Every structure is written in C-alpha cells, then in structure tokens.
Amino acid sequence: MCANTSVDEKQPMMQQSEQQQPKDGADLLVKALHDQGVEIIFGYPGGAVLQIYDAMYRNPIRHILARHEQGAIHAAEGYARVSNKPGVVIATSGPGATNLVTGIADAMIDSIPLVVFTGQVSTAVIGTDAFQEADIMGITTPITKHNYQVQDPKDIPRIVKEAFHIANTGRKGPVVVDFPKNVSMDLFNVEDLPSPDAPIDLPGYQPTYKPNYLQIQKAIKALSQAKKPIVLAGAGVLFADAKKELTEFIERYELPITTTLLGLGSVHGEHELNLGMAGMHGTATANYAITECDVLLNIGARFDDRLTGNLATFAPNATVIHIDIDPAEIGKNVPTEVPIVGDAKQALQALLKKPFDKPEVGAWHERLQAMQQEYPLWYTLPENEQEILPQQALQTIHRVTEGEAIVTTDVGQHQMWTAQYYPLNNDHSWVTSGGLGTMGFGFPAAIGAQFAEPDRRVVAVCGDAGFQMTAQELALLKEFNLPVKIVILNNSCLGMVRQWQQAFYEKRYSSSLMPVQPDFVKLAEAYGIKGYRIDTLQEMDAIFEEALRSDEPALIDCRVKQIENVTPMVAPGAGLHEMIGVKPQ
Ligand SMILES: Cc1ncc(C[n+]2csc(CCOP(=O)(O)OP(=O)(O)O)c2C)c(N)n1
C-alpha cells in the first residue's frame, strides 16, 4: 500500500478514449463521476476505498490529496461556493468518514452542495464492529439532505446521478453516498445496468422554482404602498445567481438593502443603496432600518437568530415578504404576510416583469442617510501609534486588492471585521462558515476556492487559533503552487471568546489567551512557502502590497492589538435596536 512510486509512475498517461470498460463497482463509480462532469475531488484514501482509488488511477480524475479529511471537505465547500457547482469529497470508512462530519454539518446548515463518498466495511460484516466500521448513515442522517448506502453495483449510476441532483437543486446541501467495500469490488453484468439516459425519478422530491403569480402580486402591492421598505438578501440570491436581477430591482425602485453574513456579495459592497450587513455585528443603520421598516422583503435568507436577535422585537412594524426555495423556512421564525416559495432569480424576474408604482421613499432615504452619518462603523486608534488594529489591516487589504479578491474567513472576530471592512465587488467571492461557525474552515476553503478560480486572487483571513486547526493543508499550497494569501490577524488569543468574557463574564479570561503560538513565518517556510511578519503600522502597507500582489503562495502573520472588540454588537437575547457600541464611549 505504501510502496514507493516515482513521480512518473504516479500519473497514468491514459487518455479518456483509452479508458477501460467498467468492470466493478469502483469503475462504475468513477465512470459516473466522469458522466457528471466532475472536475476535481478532494479526499484521503484508506482500506475501504482502495478499489475506488485504483479505479481513479486507471481512469484518471483529478483528485487532490488533502492532509486531513476535514481539510478536504472544507476545500470542497470553498470550491462549491465559488464555482456554484457541487463539491466532491471521498474518504475511507471509520475515522476517515467521521473526520468529515464537521464539514458535512457545516455544509448542511449553510446549504452548500456537496456529494460525499465514504468507504464502508463489506456488507457481510456491517454491524459487527468490524475494523474501521462506523455507522456513517446513522451519524449523518440528521446532517445531510439525503444519504445512501449502495448495496448493489448496478444501482451506482442511478444513485450517483440522484446524489448530484439532490445536492444541487432546490435548497442545496450535502448528500452522503456510503460505499461498502464489497460493492466497490463486485463485478457486474453490463446488461443489468439501467440505461444511462434513464430520467431521475424522485416523486417525493420536486423543488418549486417558479413563484406563485398571485403571491408576486401581493408582494408588489405591499412594496408599492411602502414608505419605509427594506430588502434583506441572503445566500439564496447567490445560489440562484441573481445578483444582476437583485441590483436592477433595488435600483429601479430605490430600495435600501441589507444582507446577511452569507448574503455578502449579492449586491456590490459599496452600492449606495447598501446599508451593509445586518445582525449581531451588523451596521447600526441596517439594524435600525429593520426595526423601523414597514415592509421587509427577505430574499433567500433564513431569519437565523444571529440575524434577527430577539424575535419579539424583530421588524415589529413590518409586513414581511419572504422569498425562499425551502418552504420550511417561511414562517419558521418570523411571521410572514406574503410567503413566496421559489428560486430567488425567478422571483426577482417575476417582480421585474411587471413595472409597478415606485414607493415614496424620499423621507426614508434621508433618515437612513442621517443614521449612516451618525453611526458609521468606528474604531479608536490605540495609544501606541505603531500598534495595528485588525480593522486597519482589513482596510489595507481591501485597498491593495481593490475589493476584487475572493475572500475566505475562519471564525471569530476577524470574520466579523472582514464582513464589515471588506466590501466585496463581486458575487461568489465570499466564503465563510455562517450557521455552524466552524473554526478551521477558512484556510482549506481558500484552497478549494483557488482551484475553482485559478486566475483570481484568493485571500484567506484567519485568526491565529483557527488557522492552527487545519494548518497542515499548507502542503497543498506548495504542491500545487496555489497563490493563496493567508492573512493571520494574530491577537494571541481566542479573540471572540475573549470578547464575550470581557462583556459578559467580568473579564475572567478562562482559557482564551494563547501566549504560546508557533512562529507562523517559520511554519510557512517549513512547507516551502514564503512567510511575512508585520509588527508595526509603519511597515504594514508595504508588506501587504508585496505579499498580496505576488504570484506565489504567501502567509502573512499580522500582529494586531489583543484587546479590541467587534462593534456594534447585539448581545444574546437583545433586540436589533438594542446594540451596544454603536458609538465610541
Ligand atoms: C471548532 C470550533 N471550536 C470552538 C469554537 C468557538 N469559538 C468561536 S470564535 C473562537 C475564537 C477564535 O479565535 P481565533 O481563531 O484566534 O480568531 P479571533 O476571534 O481571535 O479573530 C472560538 C474558540 C468554534 N467556533 N469552532
């Protein structure tokens, strides 16, 4: 299994036309992946999937060997978000499969389309605690859109086709396909295979794309009579590729807009109608606007608790219109007067199709502009003039990259500051872990994003703690010369935890300070990657200019002020209008 192979031996020189006829389940799987047009798979081999890896060797398909299964699945998530295609992952049974669990849960809650293949012990020994057996069907049932365990090789083409269909339609999400080893080794009779053109037949799964015309009429009526309307855009706009329609709609009716964390990029970050992100660390204007609005048009957001704050005081005066591809989301958290089930793009096209009276929004715009003047995002410069604030670092990164980069983040304070201080020019350029808040996500997600968009600049903004959870994937930057730029906003602590302890636990910093950190520059160099360290404000601009503009991978360890808080903040349980830190004390 571990025999030394030379580089030449590693790459089979087989052309597609020379591909062998499928002979076993593993071959059928690889053929099915080719049929789906899969360009790249992220994974890690092991005993239960050796037959599949052998089939991939003989019928080459691009496989990226991560250094940990969690790295593989977050890379697949980053790839999916940026390419708007499903990410594909493979791992062995037992620990390989369980190492994927965090990523599967992450993809489920953020609706990321993934098809995840896990090895399994042979069917004859399932349930006997066989070597590397884990009940991945049981484990992943609540965190997948659907899961399959293949029992018979002749089902493989159908199951793979269905898995991609389910993952990438309706409300997107992860699908697990569990592959017992004997099924991958079983020979089959070509005559037993279903026709490759057999249509997908899933009577219980028929997502609604086209919105109901009468509901669209009701939305139009409410919007045209509004005095204080606001649009809330979520990730549903991005999944539906509806940035163009959304922008046209808000411009035509002069509708102010705010986004969720995951909806960033659905409208230009510096559009004059854009009030910025709403929610726990949203802008004061966006949060006040939601509280005061009389019509709230939610397009593709699920009204999660980090967005709404206390539901009892959320948009108390608003007629709520909610467009969502998943009917289960409508009315789940926020009572909704106009439910519209459908795809965000088709719903916006329907709204654009029939011009209606522009709402009278002059006074509302004046009020919002006054709020923006009064409550801008703010920070106080430190006494030590050379100390760097993370917000300043992000403003510099934004300036150097001109808002054009694909930005991924890890989870913590740096994530919220990036959402606030890196207004994105483009859609499909923002990759962050929203619902699950998964530390360790940001860096491998950047790797997947760079594979999806090899010619674009990808910047991974990480905290010093979260980066260490998946830092082993540095090897991939070197191996594939991926020009990802890792920016570590290094505050030597678990910044977000420390902030909550400061605010709600009287500064008892219980296990949130990390005085000992690796030398990140040396760590990068150990993997053959150029490392930079920024200690002072004076040197910050020049180093970011050099590192971010280079064509090579780079890690930038940017030392930032430790005791600095993300503001404004809606404390847990508080309403959006009860933000703290809207202005300097
Ligand atoms: C896997 C995981 N474990 C724990 C947490 C809880 N948590 C949220 S933010 C945070 C601190 C992150 O620290 P760092 O990566 O340094 O980023 P910073 O907040 O300092 O920017 C922690 C521990 C989490 N979100 N994910």
PDBQT file of the ligand as one rigid body, heavy atoms in Angstrom, charges set to zero:
ROOT
HETATM    1  C1  LIG A 601     -14.360  24.173  16.052  1.00  0.00    +0.000 C 
HETATM    2  C2  LIG A 601     -14.723  25.326  16.927  1.00  0.00    +0.000 A 
HETATM    3  N1  LIG A 601     -14.363  25.313  18.223  1.00  0.00    +0.000 NA
HETATM    4  C3  LIG A 601     -14.680  26.360  19.034  1.00  0.00    +0.000 A 
HETATM    5  C4  LIG A 601     -15.377  27.425  18.551  1.00  0.00    +0.000 A 
HETATM    6  C5  LIG A 601     -15.764  28.594  19.451  1.00  0.00    +0.000 C 
HETATM    7  N2  LIG A 601     -15.075  29.816  19.024  1.00  0.00    +0.000 N 
HETATM    8  C6  LIG A 601     -15.669  30.754  18.250  1.00  0.00    +0.000 A 
HETATM    9  S1  LIG A 601     -14.650  32.004  17.860  1.00  0.00    +0.000 SA
HETATM   10  C7  LIG A 601     -13.400  31.348  18.756  1.00  0.00    +0.000 A 
HETATM   11  C8  LIG A 601     -12.072  32.041  18.863  1.00  0.00    +0.000 C 
HETATM   12  C9  LIG A 601     -11.355  32.107  17.552  1.00  0.00    +0.000 C 
HETATM   13  O1  LIG A 601     -10.055  32.590  17.779  1.00  0.00    +0.000 OA
HETATM   14  P1  LIG A 601      -9.125  32.990  16.555  1.00  0.00    +0.000 P 
HETATM   15  O2  LIG A 601      -9.132  31.906  15.558  1.00  0.00    +0.000 OA
HETATM   16  O3  LIG A 601      -7.800  33.379  17.060  1.00  0.00    +0.000 OA
HETATM   17  O4  LIG A 601      -9.901  34.225  15.927  1.00  0.00    +0.000 OA
HETATM   18  P2  LIG A 601     -10.221  35.658  16.581  1.00  0.00    +0.000 P 
HETATM   19  O5  LIG A 601     -11.554  35.569  17.237  1.00  0.00    +0.000 OA
HETATM   20  O6  LIG A 601      -9.130  35.965  17.563  1.00  0.00    +0.000 OA
HETATM   21  O7  LIG A 601     -10.242  36.590  15.423  1.00  0.00    +0.000 OA
HETATM   22  C10 LIG A 601     -13.784  30.152  19.354  1.00  0.00    +0.000 A 
HETATM   23  C11 LIG A 601     -12.940  29.323  20.232  1.00  0.00    +0.000 C 
HETATM   24  C12 LIG A 601     -15.748  27.379  17.186  1.00  0.00    +0.000 A 
HETATM   25  N3  LIG A 601     -16.463  28.344  16.623  1.00  0.00    +0.000 N 
HETATM   26  N4  LIG A 601     -15.390  26.340  16.397  1.00  0.00    +0.000 NA
ENDROOT
TORSDOF 0
